[in-house]
Amino acid sequence: MRKILVAIVALMTSLSAFAADLDIFLKGGVSISKFNLDESENRMGFAAGFGGKFLISDSKFFLMPELMYAQKGQENDVELSTGDVLISGMFHMIELPVLFGGQFDLPVKDMYIGIGAGPYVSYDYRFNEKSENMSLIKRENKNIMGKVSHGDLGVALSLEIHYKRLFVFGDYDLGLRDILQGAYNVDQSISHRSMRFGAGYSFPTLSIGKGRKKPQM
């Protein structure tokens, strides 16, 4: 996890050296999440954060790191093949996605679309338990949520539609890390799946290099 974070920081540092403009933005909305299990049911939550879009000189491409608060989890209890239970609950996560993508103009004036993809790392600092069978599960020592790995990493995808300084977005997180880390003899790895939808606001563009001057919207 630490090596991946160092690699992300190194990538941001090297690519930002080629940036000409920086768009700082705020965003927020709802999250829909579950685990990669057929029995896992979607849980609604909330997500919000900020970021910066480094526009690479003389091109339509950008590097976009974000810092997000995101709620993830599942709505129901899922019993694994071992008899252990992934209970209903919500993870409160701090997430750092770093996306690389491009911007494409739309036929409407001052309107464009942004598409990006890249790695993310996250850490859940709290977990809220919620199960109708909580006392039974605890008494039989079947609840394994307190034993899962707190770190996560994966691939993030993003789609944005901008009009002047306002935009709407849709994000998708594909978790690649087994949060059980092989500690249990189950049939498959357990990882996060999450979607986010919402809106945001971009502040006036800052010039940070010798590249082109972007018209203010």
MOZIMO-V330385 format. One record per residue. RES is the residue in one small letter. OMEGA is omega in whole degrees, 0 to 359 (* if undefined). D_LAST is the distance of its C-alpha to the last C-alpha in whole Angstrom. Layout:
# MOZIMO-V330385
RES | OMEGA | D_LAST
RES | OMEGA | D_LAST
This chain:
# MOZIMO-V330385
m | 181 | 39
r | 179 | 39
k | 179 | 39
i | 179 | 36
l | 178 | 34
v | 179 | 35
a | 178 | 34
i | 179 | 31
v | 179 | 30
a | 178 | 31
l | 179 | 29
m | 182 | 26
t | 183 | 27
s | 182 | 28
l | 180 | 25
s | 177 | 23
a | 179 | 24
f | 184 | 23
a | 177 | 19
a | 183 | 17
d | 179 | 14
l | 174 | 14
d | 176 | 12
i | 186 | 14
f | 170 | 14
l | 180 | 17
k | 178 | 18
g | 180 | 22
g | 182 | 24
v | 175 | 27
s | 176 | 29
i | 188 | 32
s | 178 | 35
k | 171 | 38
f | 182 | 41
n | 178 | 42
l | 180 | 45
d | 183 | 46
e | 183 | 47
s | 182 | 44
e | 184 | 42
n | 176 | 38
r | 177 | 37
m | 179 | 34
g | 184 | 32
f | 177 | 29
a | 178 | 27
a | 178 | 24
g | 180 | 22
f | 180 | 20
g | 178 | 19
g | 179 | 17
k | 178 | 16
f | 181 | 17
l | 185 | 15
i | 189 | 19
s | 172 | 19
d | 178 | 18
s | 177 | 18
k | 186 | 17
f | 182 | 19
f | 169 | 18
l | 189 | 20
m | 171 | 20
p | 179 | 22
e | 170 | 22
l | 189 | 25
m | 163 | 26
y | 184 | 28
a | 176 | 30
q | 180 | 33
k | 178 | 35
g | 176 | 39
q | 187 | 41
e | 187 | 42
n | 172 | 46
d | 177 | 48
v | 178 | 49
e | 181 | 53
l | 183 | 53
s | 180 | 56
t | 186 | 57
g | 175 | 58
d | 187 | 55
v | 166 | 52
l | 188 | 48
i | 174 | 48
s | 180 | 45
g | 184 | 42
m | 173 | 39
f | 173 | 38
h | 192 | 35
m | 167 | 34
i | 189 | 31
e | 177 | 30
l | 171 | 28
p | 173 | 26
v | 187 | 25
l | 172 | 23
f | 183 | 23
g | 181 | 21
g | 178 | 19
q | 184 | 15
f | 182 | 16
d | 175 | 14
l | 182 | 15
p | 180 | 16
v | 180 | 14
k | 178 | 10
d | 181 | 7
m | 179 | 10
y | 181 | 12
i | 176 | 15
g | 179 | 16
i | 181 | 20
g | 177 | 22
a | 179 | 25
g | 183 | 27
p | 170 | 30
y | 170 | 30
v | 180 | 33
s | 179 | 33
y | 178 | 36
d | 184 | 37
y | 178 | 38
r | 176 | 40
f | 178 | 42
n | 180 | 42
e | 178 | 46
k | 179 | 46
s | 177 | 49
e | 181 | 52
n | 187 | 54
m | 183 | 53
s | 179 | 57
l | 182 | 58
i | 179 | 56
k | 183 | 56
r | 180 | 60
e | 176 | 61
n | 180 | 58
k | 183 | 56
n | 182 | 53
i | 182 | 51
m | 179 | 47
g | 183 | 48
k | 182 | 49
v | 177 | 46
s | 183 | 44
h | 180 | 41
g | 177 | 39
d | 174 | 37
l | 182 | 35
g | 181 | 34
v | 179 | 31
a | 176 | 28
l | 184 | 26
s | 173 | 22
l | 180 | 20
e | 172 | 17
i | 186 | 15
h | 167 | 11
y | 188 | 9
k | 182 | 5
r | 180 | 7
l | 176 | 10
f | 170 | 13
v | 186 | 17
f | 170 | 19
g | 180 | 23
d | 174 | 24
y | 176 | 28
d | 175 | 30
l | 181 | 34
g | 181 | 36
l | 185 | 38
r | 176 | 41
d | 184 | 44
i | 174 | 44
l | 177 | 47
q | 175 | 48
g | 183 | 51
a | 182 | 53
y | 181 | 54
n | 180 | 56
v | 187 | 53
d | 183 | 53
q | 177 | 49
s | 179 | 47
i | 182 | 44
s | 184 | 41
h | 168 | 38
r | 185 | 35
s | 172 | 32
m | 176 | 29
r | 177 | 26
f | 179 | 24
g | 183 | 21
a | 181 | 18
g | 181 | 15
y | 177 | 12
s | 178 | 10
f | 179 | 10
p | 184 | 8
t | 176 | 9
l | 175 | 12
s | 182 | 14
i | 180 | 18
g | 183 | 19
k | 183 | 20
g | 185 | 18
r | 173 | 15
k | 181 | 12
k | 179 | 9
p | 176 | 6
q | 179 | 4
m | * | 0
